[in-house]
Amino acid sequence: MIITLDAASDAPLYVQLCNQIILGIGSGALACGERLPTVRQLAQDACVNVMTVSKAYQILKREGYIEVDRRHGARVSLTAAHSGEFRERTERQLALLATESALHGLPKEEFLSLCERVCGEIRIRREEAVV
């Protein structure tokens, strides 16, 4: 998986990194159980500070997207926990997207169609992890 970060973006680099990894999982580019690069390796590959990658990995771990083990490193989590907090955050983000779409004149039906298409493109691979 290739990580693409935009230094000119308003989004902090650690947020962009989190988003890229989550999208990689959702697209199937990263399989459940797959090893991720070490913090140092990813920092070098992405040309960012080690602390940036460390912060992203901590967030991804806290949110259940990755598991971190000192002996095996970081791996894509086999089970991302669904919590009430996640649902609330998703609802807030979706409300913002729906509002922005309406303000830009995107018809509700087209917005829903886009949601359906994007959801249909998610290809989470749930193979057994090879240890």
C-alpha positions as CSV (number, residue, x, y, z in Angstrom):
1,M,0.0,0.0,0.0
2,I,1.3,3.4,-0.9
3,I,0.7,6.2,1.6
4,T,0.2,9.7,0.1
5,L,0.3,12.6,2.5
6,D,-0.3,16.3,1.6
7,A,1.8,18.7,3.5
8,A,-0.3,21.6,2.2
9,S,-3.5,20.1,3.6
10,D,-5.3,21.6,6.6
11,A,-5.5,18.1,8.1
12,P,-2.6,17.2,10.3
13,L,-0.2,14.5,8.9
14,Y,-1.1,12.0,11.6
15,V,-4.8,12.3,10.7
16,Q,-4.0,11.9,7.0
17,L,-1.9,8.8,7.9
18,C,-4.8,7.3,10.0
19,N,-7.2,8.0,7.2
20,Q,-4.9,6.4,4.6
21,I,-4.5,3.2,6.7
22,I,-8.3,3.0,7.4
23,L,-9.0,3.5,3.6
24,G,-6.4,0.8,2.9
25,I,-8.2,-1.6,5.1
26,G,-11.6,-0.7,3.6
27,S,-10.3,-1.0,0.0
28,G,-8.8,-4.4,0.7
29,A,-5.2,-3.1,0.1
30,L,-4.5,-4.1,3.7
31,A,-5.9,-7.5,4.8
32,C,-6.9,-8.3,8.4
33,G,-3.9,-9.7,10.2
34,E,-1.4,-8.1,7.7
35,R,1.7,-6.6,9.2
36,L,2.2,-2.9,9.0
37,P,5.6,-1.2,8.6
38,T,7.5,-0.4,11.8
39,V,7.0,3.2,13.1
40,R,10.5,4.0,11.9
41,Q,10.2,2.4,8.5
42,L,6.8,4.1,7.8
43,A,8.2,7.5,9.0
44,Q,11.1,7.1,6.6
45,D,8.9,5.9,3.7
46,A,6.4,8.8,4.2
47,C,9.1,11.4,5.0
48,V,7.5,12.3,8.3
49,N,8.7,12.5,11.9
50,V,8.7,9.2,13.9
51,M,6.3,10.9,16.4
52,T,3.8,11.5,13.7
53,V,3.6,7.8,12.8
54,S,3.6,6.9,16.5
55,K,0.7,9.1,17.2
56,A,-1.2,7.7,14.2
57,Y,-0.6,4.1,15.3
58,Q,-1.7,5.0,18.9
59,I,-5.0,6.4,17.6
60,L,-5.5,3.4,15.2
61,K,-4.9,1.0,18.1
62,R,-7.2,2.9,20.4
63,E,-10.0,2.8,17.8
64,G,-9.5,-0.9,17.1
65,Y,-8.1,-0.7,13.6
66,I,-4.7,-2.2,14.5
67,E,-3.2,-4.3,17.2
68,V,0.3,-3.6,18.4
69,D,2.6,-6.2,20.0
70,R,6.2,-5.6,20.9
71,R,7.3,-9.0,19.4
72,H,5.1,-8.9,16.2
73,G,4.8,-5.2,15.6
74,A,1.6,-3.6,14.3
75,R,-1.0,-5.6,12.4
76,V,-4.4,-4.8,11.0
77,S,-6.9,-5.9,13.6
78,L,-9.0,-9.0,12.9
79,T,-11.9,-7.4,14.7
80,A,-12.6,-3.6,15.0
81,A,-14.9,-3.1,17.9
82,H,-18.2,-1.2,17.2
83,S,-19.1,1.1,20.0
84,G,-21.7,3.7,20.8
85,E,-19.0,6.4,20.6
86,F,-18.1,5.3,17.1
87,R,-21.7,5.4,16.0
88,E,-22.1,8.9,17.4
89,R,-19.0,10.1,15.6
90,T,-20.1,8.6,12.4
91,E,-23.5,10.2,12.7
92,R,-21.9,13.6,13.3
93,Q,-19.6,13.2,10.3
94,L,-22.4,12.0,8.1
95,A,-24.6,15.0,9.1
96,L,-21.8,17.3,8.2
97,L,-21.3,15.7,4.8
98,A,-25.1,15.7,4.1
99,T,-25.3,19.3,5.1
100,E,-22.4,20.3,2.9
101,S,-23.8,18.4,0.0
102,A,-27.2,20.1,0.4
103,L,-25.5,23.5,0.6
104,H,-23.7,22.8,-2.6
105,G,-26.9,21.9,-4.3
106,L,-26.4,18.1,-4.5
107,P,-29.8,16.5,-4.6
108,K,-30.6,14.1,-1.7
109,E,-31.0,11.1,-4.1
110,E,-27.6,11.8,-5.7
111,F,-26.0,12.0,-2.2
112,L,-27.6,8.7,-1.2
113,S,-26.5,7.2,-4.5
114,L,-22.9,8.3,-3.8
115,C,-23.1,6.7,-0.3
116,E,-24.3,3.4,-1.8
117,R,-21.5,3.5,-4.4
118,V,-18.8,4.2,-1.9
119,C,-20.1,1.5,0.5
120,G,-20.2,-0.9,-2.4
121,E,-16.5,-0.3,-3.1
122,I,-15.4,-1.3,0.4
123,R,-13.5,-4.6,0.1
124,I,-12.4,-5.6,3.6
125,R,-10.4,-8.9,3.4
126,R,-11.1,-11.1,6.4
127,E,-8.5,-13.8,5.7
128,E,-7.0,-15.7,8.6
129,A,-3.7,-14.0,9.6
130,V,-0.6,-15.9,8.9
131,V,1.6,-15.8,12.0
